[in-house]
Amino acid sequence: MADEGSSTTSHAPIAGPLASGTTPSLTLARSLNCDSNALLSMPPFDLFVAQLSSDSTEARVDAMKKLSIVGDAMGTKETIEKLIPYLDETIAKSEDSDEDDEILLLLAGQLAELVPGLVPGYEALPLLPTLERLCRIDETVVRDKAVETLNKIVPLLLPGGRYEDGMPFGQLRTTAQRLASAEWFTAKVSAAGVLPTMYAFWNAHAPRGAAADEVRREFRILFKDLSEDDTPMVRRSAAKNLGRFVEAVAGLTKSAEEMIKGGVAQPAVADENKRLVAFEIVPIFQALSADEQDSVRLLAVSCAGSVGCGLVREPGVTADVVLPVVRGGCADLSWRVRHNLSKVFATVTGSLGFVGPKHIARQTEDSEAEVRAAAVENIARMAQLGGADLFQAHIAPLLPALADDLVMEVRSKLAQTLMDCCDPSICTALTDQIILQEFRPLLENFLNDEFAEVQLHILSKLSRVSHLLGQMDVVVNSILQMARAQNWRVRDAVGRLLPFLAEARGVSFFEDHLLEPWLKIMSDQVADVRAACIAGMPKLLSVCGSEWIMQEILPNYTRMYDESHSYLTRITVLRSFAALAEQDGENALNISDALMEQIVSLMLRGLTDSVPNVRLIAARGLGLVTMSGQCDSGVMNSKIVPALNDLVHQEQDIDCRYQCQLALEAKV
């Protein structure tokens, strides 16, 4: 019974527009000043307006979060003719109110959700005035989100547009002009963010001719004016977006980062575009890179890669134009500038034609640890760009000093990038001989580092050089000692590596030196460490074969199962053998009939365990055995199916019963 003071008002069942879930939440809607019948019949737009006009901040936020849903309920036509104008009015009222910044931020993000799903790109022009207003808001995050949305919508305006003469080009041009020539700096900051997208739009869609060339020239002048603005925030925005603007002027469809990192060949750049980059954009780049504010310089120097690609990566040109800026950035008095340049050093170097690899030495020897760590992260990509000879000549001599760096973060980044050098998806330039010669002493030191983070970067990726472990005795000995490490993540990494050691050193070596650590990891107190052995069983089977598994692993696992005091040990054993039967894509492990029979016997024992969790794992394991198709039909029909059928009828635990049913269905 309800308390005397509690409300006994009953609400009618949800109907009308609320039933479809296309309107703001019912709980918040009921906070509005109207009766339940009026609420249930209220159209989505009216309910949205009522919530957005509410005194409750929670109600207004909830309404704006559901803007795209409300738009779906209203349809495209009403959204454009009714919802968007209302939102524009709302922004006009909120421009002087700080308390609505959260609402405006949500609005800027939700407008992006409307296009092109609800509002086709060619009908999205009415959204531009609303976004332009948002681009003028004082709050930074609101402006940034509005610029992001505008940059998403502009490329979608064509093709397929049904516009009046000059649309959408005229509206985009006037939008850029108003933002760039505004009196207050906020609009100018946003202008620098949208000009690259508008320039690229003109490249892709504007009719060729003097009129389009004049608009592009105007955009370049606007961007130049922004880069010379008296307000540091405007220059900072220009520096931030300079890379995108360079790529737009050059007519590039991919960023410098994408091209250099992906190994994409330099696309052709029209001679006129190349001339524009060299004579109009490069001076902007040089000026911003020498700005008095380090917050401007650090963004400008990081655009060196885009400028280099805009100049077609011609070493003769980039050495005269871009390389001096890179040198200046490496020697900048502000560590933040040097740090930002270090983060993109591989991209910058690739855009130069790899004419300045020696400058990586200055970055890796910087007095600030953050700069050294950021520079070290580029080594793998630098090695791929420059090849083995340049790696040995310019980068390899730097490695010993970096490996002994007093700051752990630098050593950690070096350990990570060394293993990336051995990853074929990142770097294929280094031969096994170079890896053994240059990396082996460093790997030995890193595995004995006092910090587990450094060790883990090596251990977790050492399988990439598993074929070389036969020639790394000290490394192997360090791995064996680390099987007893206090840090469970280290033990986990060792467990995942042991099967690769068996492959590199042979089965006899595993028996003599690795079997004991393997069994200890199998009984570890941490579940993730035990899971390392489970994940390694398929690899161990492929290396050692079914007969060896039966002779060496099966007896030990059976003993652990029989002597276990915890059900977790039994689960681990069952999961280990179930992993052998699990099919990886189209490849199934070749399990002998004798081993499969032993696996089935152990799973059947698990079905009779007193702990439901063990029975569940056993049933799941039998399901994997069934799906693998490697089990003899006689064993399947005489042992597995009857046991599962019995458990389906007798099992009290619903989850166990469900797993048994799944296993039986897998047979069918």
SVG drawing of the C-alpha trace seen along z (x, -y; Angstrom):
<svg xmlns="http://www.w3.org/2000/svg" viewBox="-6 -45 83 91">
<polyline fill="none" stroke="black" stroke-width="0.4" points="0.0,0.0 1.3,-3.5 2.1,-5.9 -0.5,-8.6 1.6,-11.4 2.6,-9.6 1.0,-10.5 -1.6,-8.1 -2.0,-9.7 -2.1,-7.0 -0.8,-7.6 -2.5,-6.4 -0.7,-3.9 1.8,-5.5 0.2,-6.2 0.4,-8.6 3.8,-10.1 5.3,-8.9 4.7,-5.3 7.3,-5.2 10.1,-6.5 10.6,-9.4 10.1,-12.2 12.0,-13.3 11.8,-11.0 8.4,-10.6 9.8,-11.1 11.0,-14.6 8.1,-15.4 5.7,-14.8 7.5,-17.5 5.9,-20.0 2.9,-22.0 0.2,-20.1 -2.1,-17.2 -1.4,-13.7 -4.0,-13.6 -2.6,-16.7 0.9,-15.3 0.1,-12.1 -1.5,-13.9 1.2,-16.6 3.0,-16.5 6.8,-15.9 7.7,-19.5 5.4,-21.0 6.7,-18.7 10.3,-19.6 9.6,-23.3 7.9,-22.9 10.9,-21.0 13.4,-23.4 11.4,-26.3 11.3,-24.6 13.0,-26.0 14.6,-22.6 18.1,-22.4 17.8,-18.6 14.7,-18.8 16.3,-21.2 19.4,-19.0 17.3,-15.9 15.3,-17.7 18.4,-18.7 19.9,-15.3 16.8,-14.0 16.9,-16.6 17.7,-14.1 15.0,-11.8 12.5,-14.6 13.6,-15.5 12.9,-11.9 9.4,-12.1 8.7,-15.4 10.1,-14.4 12.4,-16.2 10.1,-19.0 8.9,-20.0 12.4,-19.8 13.7,-22.3 10.7,-24.6 9.8,-24.5 12.5,-23.0 15.6,-24.6 14.2,-28.2 13.1,-27.6 16.6,-26.5 18.1,-29.6 15.8,-31.8 16.9,-29.8 20.5,-30.5 19.8,-34.2 18.3,-34.3 21.1,-32.3 24.1,-34.2 24.4,-36.3 23.6,-33.6 26.5,-31.4 24.1,-29.0 23.0,-27.6 26.5,-26.7 25.7,-23.0 22.5,-23.2 24.4,-24.9 27.1,-22.3 24.5,-19.5 22.8,-21.4 26.0,-21.7 26.6,-18.0 23.0,-17.0 22.9,-19.1 25.6,-16.8 23.3,-13.8 20.5,-15.3 22.7,-15.2 22.6,-13.2 20.2,-10.6 17.2,-12.9 18.1,-16.0 19.8,-15.2 23.0,-17.0 21.4,-19.1 18.7,-20.3 21.1,-21.1 21.7,-24.8 19.1,-26.1 21.4,-24.6 24.3,-27.0 22.9,-30.2 22.4,-28.2 25.9,-26.8 27.3,-30.2 25.7,-31.6 27.2,-28.8 30.6,-29.5 30.5,-33.0 29.7,-31.7 32.3,-32.6 32.5,-29.1 35.4,-27.3 33.9,-23.8 30.7,-25.1 32.6,-26.8 34.8,-23.7 31.8,-21.4 30.1,-23.8 33.1,-24.0 33.3,-20.2 29.7,-19.9 30.1,-22.6 33.1,-20.7 31.0,-17.6 28.0,-19.2 29.7,-21.4 31.2,-18.5 27.7,-16.9 25.9,-19.9 26.6,-18.6 26.0,-16.8 22.2,-16.5 21.5,-20.0 18.4,-21.8 19.4,-25.4 18.7,-28.8 21.4,-30.5 24.7,-30.7 23.7,-28.4 25.3,-26.9 28.5,-28.7 27.2,-32.2 26.0,-31.3 29.2,-29.6 31.3,-32.5 29.3,-35.1 29.5,-32.8 33.3,-32.7 33.5,-36.5 31.3,-37.3 33.2,-35.0 36.6,-36.1 35.8,-39.8 33.9,-39.8 35.0,-42.3 35.2,-39.8 37.9,-37.1 35.6,-34.1 34.2,-34.2 37.7,-34.6 38.9,-31.5 36.0,-29.5 36.7,-31.0 40.2,-29.5 38.7,-26.1 36.1,-26.2 38.1,-27.8 40.1,-24.7 36.8,-22.7 35.3,-25.5 38.4,-25.8 38.3,-22.0 34.6,-22.2 35.4,-24.8 38.1,-22.6 35.7,-19.6 32.5,-21.3 32.8,-24.9 32.6,-25.4 36.0,-26.1 36.6,-29.7 37.8,-33.1 34.9,-33.4 35.9,-30.3 39.6,-31.3 38.7,-34.7 36.8,-33.1 39.7,-30.8 42.1,-33.8 39.7,-35.5 39.8,-32.5 43.6,-32.6 43.6,-36.3 41.2,-35.7 43.4,-32.9 46.5,-35.1 44.7,-37.9 43.7,-35.5 47.3,-34.3 48.4,-38.0 45.7,-38.9 46.6,-40.8 44.8,-38.3 47.0,-35.3 44.0,-33.0 43.2,-33.8 46.8,-33.1 46.7,-30.0 43.6,-28.7 45.2,-29.6 48.3,-27.6 46.2,-24.7 44.4,-24.5 47.3,-25.5 48.1,-21.9 44.5,-21.3 44.6,-24.6 47.9,-23.7 46.4,-20.3 43.3,-22.0 45.3,-24.6 47.5,-21.8 44.4,-19.8 45.4,-16.8 42.6,-14.4 44.5,-12.7 46.4,-14.3 50.2,-14.1 49.9,-11.8 47.8,-9.3 50.1,-9.4 53.4,-9.1 52.1,-6.6 50.3,-4.5 53.2,-4.5 51.0,-6.2 52.9,-7.5 52.9,-11.3 49.9,-12.3 50.4,-14.7 50.0,-18.4 49.1,-20.8 51.8,-23.3 49.5,-26.3 48.6,-24.7 52.3,-24.1 53.1,-27.7 50.3,-28.9 51.7,-26.8 55.3,-28.0 54.6,-31.7 51.4,-32.3 51.2,-29.5 54.9,-29.0 55.3,-32.6 52.3,-32.1 53.9,-28.9 57.3,-30.6 55.7,-33.5 53.6,-31.4 56.6,-29.2 58.5,-32.3 55.5,-33.8 56.3,-35.3 53.7,-33.0 55.0,-29.5 51.4,-28.2 51.3,-29.4 54.7,-28.1 54.1,-24.6 51.1,-24.2 52.7,-25.7 55.9,-23.6 53.8,-20.4 52.3,-21.3 55.7,-21.0 54.6,-17.6 51.6,-19.0 53.7,-21.8 56.3,-19.2 53.5,-17.1 52.1,-20.3 55.5,-20.9 55.4,-17.3 58.1,-16.1 60.8,-17.4 64.0,-17.3 65.5,-20.2 62.6,-22.4 61.8,-21.2 65.4,-21.5 65.3,-25.2 61.8,-25.9 60.7,-23.5 64.0,-22.2 65.1,-25.5 61.8,-25.7 62.3,-22.1 65.8,-23.1 64.4,-26.1 61.8,-24.0 64.4,-21.5 66.3,-24.4 63.3,-26.4 63.7,-27.8 60.2,-26.5 60.2,-22.8 56.5,-22.6 57.5,-23.5 60.2,-20.9 57.8,-18.4 55.1,-19.0 57.6,-18.7 58.9,-15.4 55.4,-13.9 55.1,-14.2 58.8,-13.9 58.4,-10.8 55.7,-12.5 57.7,-15.7 60.9,-13.8 58.9,-11.7 57.6,-14.8 61.2,-16.1 62.3,-13.1 64.3,-11.9 66.9,-14.6 67.4,-15.4 67.6,-12.2 70.4,-13.6 67.9,-16.0 66.3,-13.1 69.6,-13.0 68.9,-16.5 65.4,-15.5 66.5,-12.3 69.2,-14.2 66.9,-17.0 67.1,-18.2 63.3,-17.5 62.3,-13.9 58.9,-14.6 60.7,-15.6 63.0,-12.6 60.1,-10.2 58.0,-11.7 61.0,-11.6 61.7,-7.9 58.1,-6.9 59.0,-7.9 62.0,-5.5 60.1,-2.6 58.5,-4.8 61.8,-6.5 63.5,-3.2 60.8,-2.2 61.2,-5.5 65.0,-5.6 65.8,-1.9 68.4,0.2 71.5,-1.8 70.2,-5.1 68.9,-3.4 72.3,-2.1 74.1,-5.3 71.9,-7.8 69.5,-6.0 71.3,-2.9 74.1,-4.9 71.5,-6.8 69.8,-3.6 72.3,-2.7 72.1,-6.1 68.4,-6.1 68.2,-2.6 70.1,-4.0 68.0,-7.1 67.3,-8.0 63.6,-8.6 61.4,-5.5 59.0,-7.0 61.8,-7.3 63.0,-3.7 59.4,-2.5 58.8,-4.3 62.1,-3.0 61.1,0.6 57.8,0.2 59.2,-1.3 62.0,1.4 59.3,4.0 57.4,2.0 60.5,2.1 60.0,5.9 56.3,5.6 55.9,6.3 52.8,4.1 54.9,1.1 58.5,1.7 59.9,4.2 63.2,2.5 65.3,4.1 66.9,7.6 67.2,10.3 70.9,9.6 70.4,5.9 67.8,6.9 70.2,9.3 73.1,6.9 71.4,3.7 68.5,4.9 69.7,7.9 71.7,6.1 68.9,3.6 66.3,6.3 68.5,8.0 68.7,4.7 65.0,3.9 63.9,7.3 65.9,6.6 64.6,3.1 63.3,2.1 59.9,1.0 57.4,3.6 56.0,1.2 59.3,1.4 59.5,5.2 55.9,5.6 56.5,3.6 59.1,6.2 57.4,9.3 54.0,8.6 55.5,8.3 58.5,10.6 56.6,13.2 57.3,11.0 61.0,12.1 60.2,15.7 62.2,17.1 65.3,15.4 65.0,16.5 67.2,19.4 70.1,16.9 69.1,14.9 70.2,17.0 70.3,14.1 66.8,13.0 65.4,16.5 67.0,16.8 65.5,13.5 62.1,14.7 62.4,17.8 63.3,15.8 60.3,13.5 57.9,16.3 58.0,15.8 57.7,12.0 55.5,10.2 53.7,8.2 50.9,10.4 51.0,8.7 54.6,9.8 53.6,13.4 50.7,13.1 53.1,11.9 55.5,14.7 52.8,17.3 51.7,16.1 55.3,16.2 56.3,19.7 54.7,21.6 56.8,19.3 59.9,20.3 59.0,23.9 58.8,23.2 62.2,21.4 64.2,23.7 62.5,27.0 60.3,29.5 63.2,30.8 64.0,27.3 60.4,26.9 60.4,30.1 63.7,29.3 63.2,25.6 59.7,24.4 57.3,27.1 57.7,26.2 57.0,22.5 54.1,23.3 52.5,25.5 53.1,22.8 51.4,20.2 48.5,22.6 47.9,22.6 48.4,18.9 46.1,17.0 45.2,14.4 42.7,15.5 44.2,13.5 47.6,15.2 45.9,18.6 44.1,17.5 47.5,17.0 48.1,20.8 44.6,21.4 45.3,19.1 48.7,20.8 47.4,24.4 46.6,24.3 50.1,22.9 51.7,25.6 49.7,28.3 50.8,27.1 54.5,27.0 54.7,30.2 52.0,32.4 49.2,34.5 51.4,37.3 53.6,35.0 50.5,33.3 49.2,36.7 52.6,37.7 53.6,34.5 50.7,32.1 47.7,34.4 49.1,36.3 50.0,33.1 46.7,31.5 44.8,34.6 46.7,34.6 45.9,30.9 42.2,31.6 42.2,34.5 44.1,32.7 42.3,29.4 40.9,27.7 39.3,24.9 36.8,25.2 38.8,22.5 41.6,25.0 39.2,27.5 37.7,24.7 41.2,23.8 42.0,27.3 38.7,27.8 39.1,24.5 42.6,25.4 41.5,28.6 38.4,26.9 40.8,24.4 42.3,27.3 39.0,28.1 38.0,24.5 38.1,23.7 40.0,20.5 38.2,19.2 38.4,22.0 41.5,23.6 41.0,26.4 43.8,27.9 44.8,31.5 44.0,33.4 44.7,37.1 41.8,39.5 43.5,40.6 43.9,37.1 40.3,36.2 39.0,39.2 41.0,38.0 39.6,34.5 36.0,35.9 36.5,38.0 37.7,35.1 34.8,33.0 32.4,35.7 33.9,35.8 33.3,32.0 29.6,32.6 29.2,34.5 31.1,31.9 29.3,30.5 29.9,26.9 27.6,25.5 30.4,23.3 32.5,26.3 29.5,28.1 28.8,25.1 32.4,24.9 32.4,28.6 29.1,28.4 30.6,25.4 33.7,27.4 31.7,30.3 29.9,27.9 33.3,26.8 34.2,30.4 31.0,31.0 31.4,28.0 35.0,28.9 33.9,32.0 37.0,33.8 35.3,36.1 34.6,39.7 30.9,40.2 30.8,43.3 32.2,41.4 29.7,38.6 26.7,40.8 27.6,43.2 29.1,40.8 28.6,37.1 24.9,37.0 23.5,39.2 25.5,37.3 24.2,34.0 20.6,35.3 20.7,36.6 22.0,33.2 19.3,31.3 16.6,33.2 18.3,33.4 20.2,30.1 18.7,27.6 20.9,24.6 19.4,22.8 22.7,21.6 24.1,25.1 21.0,26.5 21.2,23.8 24.8,24.6 23.9,28.3 21.1,27.4 23.5,25.3 26.0,28.2 23.3,30.6 22.2,28.1 25.7,27.7 25.7,31.4 22.7,30.8"/>
</svg>
